[in-house]
Amino acid sequence: MTWADGFAPLRNRNFAWYFASRLTDTLGMMMAGVALAFAVLDTTESATALGQVLAAHTIPLVVFMLFGGVLADRFPRTLVLQSSNLVAAATQGMLAFLVITGQAELWMFIVLAAVNGLADAAGFPRWPAWCPSWCHATSFSRPTRCCRLPAVA
């Protein structure tokens, strides 16, 4: 496989948009998690508080993932992804504002982390179903490999 073959899927407009949005979403979620941990530790100086905030994000994510799959099947793909990403961005933006202004308290971290977990649960099941409908048009022989590329890039 040559470099040109490796970048061939990016010639497909839909895949290029998918790749860019998925890569941006993945990087943003990674950075938000690190920033959240440091913000909670800086604000509360408590590892227990950090555990509570992480649990507040993870529990709704796990519990409502199945419901997110139902949403993904009943509503248009773009609506589900855009809505979940907008809610996630809003919660992260509110947290950033509260931390920067010095008004953040533990309960705010917990509530906003839980809402962010719900948003992730709504949008996450939609990512894998997003590209198989057009990924076959690329030079990849297996759509699964094509669709997983942005997550590992």
N, C-alpha and C positions, 0 to 999 in steps of 0.2 A: 504494500500500500504506500503510495507516494503522498507528499504533502498536499498536492492538488486533490487527490482522492479524499484525503482527510477533511478538507474544507468544502468538498462538493455539496454537502447538505445545506450549507449556508447560501447557496445559489437559489434555493427554494425560498421565496419571500416569506411564506408562512413559517417555515422552520427558522429563518433568520430572526423573525419577530419573537417566536417562541423562545429561541436560544437567549436572546437579549433580555427578555422579561424574566425568564427562569433564573438566569445568572444573576441579574440584579436582585431578584427576590431572595435568592439563596444567600448572597453576600450580605444583604441588609439584615436578614434574620440572624446570621452569624454574628455580625457586629452588634446588633441590638442585644443579643444574649450576653455578650461580654460587657457591654456598657451597663446593662441592667444589674449584673452582679456587682460591678464596682460601685454603682450608684447606691445600691442597697447597703453594701458594706460601709460606704462612706457616710451614709445618712444614719444608719442604725448602729453600726459597729457591732453587729451580732450575726454570727453564722446561722443561728436559729431563724432569725428573720429572713435571711437569704433562702433558707430551706422552705420557709412558708411561702415566699413569693414564687419560688420555682415550682412548688407543689400547686399553687394557685393557677399557674399556667398549664402545667402538665395534666392535672386531673380533668379539667374541662376538655382538653385536647383529646385525651384517651376516651373519655366517656361519650363525647359527642361526635367522634369520628364517623361512626355509623350513620348518624343523622346527617353529617356533612355529605356522605355518599348519597343519601336520599335527595338532599338539596341539589347535588350535582347532576342527578338523573332527571329531576323534575324541572329545573330551570336552565336557561341557556348558559353555556360554558363561560362565555365572556362576562355575563352578569355575575355569576358566582365568583369567578376569579377577581374581577375588578372590585366587587363589593368587599370581599374578604381582605384584599390587599389595602383598600382604602380604610377599612376599620382598623387593621393592624397598624397602618401608618399613623392614623389619628391617635391611637393609644400610645404609640411610641413617641409621637410628637408631644402629647400631653405630659407624659412622664419626663421628657427632656425639659419641657418648660418648667414643670414643678421642681425638678432638680436644679436647674440653672437659677431659678428665682429663690431657691432655698425654702420652698413651701412644702416639699415632699414629706409625707409621713408614711409609716408602714402600711396603714390601711389603704392608702392611695395606690401604693405599689401592688398590693394584693388584688384590689378590685380591677385595676387596669391590666394586670397580668392575666387575670381570669378572662376578661373580655378579649384580650389578645389570643388566649388559648382557644376561645370559642371561634374567633375569626380564622385561626389556623385550621381548626377542625372542619370548618365549612369549606375552605379553599383547598386544603391538601388533597382530598380524594379526586379533585378535578385535574390536577397536573398530569397524572399518568394517562388519563383518558383524552388529553388534549390533542396529541399529535398523531396517533396511529392512522387517523383518517387521511392524512396527507403525507405522512412520513414515508410511505411506500414509494413515493415519487422521487425519493432521493437515491443516492447510489449505495446506501447501506443495504445489506442483504437482510438484516433483521431489524424490524421497527423498534424492538425493545432497546437495542443498543443505541439507535438513533435518538430515542426519547429520553434515555438516561444521560446522554452526553452533557447537557447543561448542568446537571446536578453534580457531576464529578469534575467539571472543567475548572 
